[in-house]
């Protein structure tokens, strides 16, 4: 699930940069898209870790 969300985030952010924000620089779109994808990966991992930690404390 985590990897799937990351893989979907990259092209969506790329398209947003291209058509909504009208960024023409390929390097800027690349950096923004990769940063967003990595951020999604980290946030989902943190949420999963917090959830597992909470479940361990409840047991």
C-alpha positions as CSV (number, residue, x, y, z in Angstrom):
1,X,0.0,0.0,0.0
2,X,2.8,2.4,1.0
3,X,4.7,1.8,-2.3
4,X,1.6,2.1,-4.4
5,X,0.7,5.5,-2.9
6,X,4.2,6.7,-3.5
7,X,4.1,5.5,-7.2
8,X,0.8,7.2,-7.7
9,X,1.9,10.4,-6.1
10,X,4.8,11.0,-8.4
11,X,2.9,11.3,-11.7
12,X,0.0,13.2,-10.2
13,X,2.3,15.8,-8.7
14,X,4.2,16.0,-12.0
15,X,0.9,16.7,-13.9
16,X,-0.1,19.3,-11.3
17,X,3.2,21.0,-11.8
18,X,2.9,21.0,-15.5
19,X,-0.8,22.0,-16.0
20,X,-1.9,23.7,-12.9
21,X,1.2,25.5,-11.7
22,X,2.6,25.9,-15.3
23,X,6.2,25.0,-14.3
24,X,8.2,24.5,-17.4
25,X,11.5,23.4,-15.9
26,X,11.9,19.7,-16.0
27,X,14.3,19.7,-13.1
28,X,11.9,21.7,-10.9
29,X,9.1,19.3,-11.7
30,X,11.3,16.3,-11.0
31,X,12.5,17.7,-7.6
32,X,8.9,18.6,-6.5
33,X,7.5,15.3,-7.6
34,X,10.2,13.2,-6.0
35,X,9.9,15.3,-2.8
36,X,6.2,14.8,-2.6
37,X,6.5,11.0,-3.3
38,X,9.2,10.6,-0.6
39,X,7.0,12.7,1.8
40,X,4.0,10.4,1.2
41,X,6.2,7.3,1.8
42,X,7.6,8.7,5.1
43,X,4.2,9.9,6.4
44,X,2.5,6.6,5.7
45,X,5.4,4.8,7.4
46,X,5.2,7.0,10.4
47,X,1.4,6.4,10.6
48,X,1.9,2.7,10.4
49,X,4.6,2.7,13.0
50,X,2.5,4.7,15.4
51,X,-0.5,2.4,14.9
52,X,1.6,-0.7,15.5
53,X,3.2,0.9,18.6
54,X,-0.2,1.8,20.0
55,X,-1.5,-1.8,19.4
56,X,1.5,-3.2,21.2
57,X,0.8,-1.0,24.2
58,X,-2.8,-2.1,24.3
59,X,-1.9,-5.8,24.5
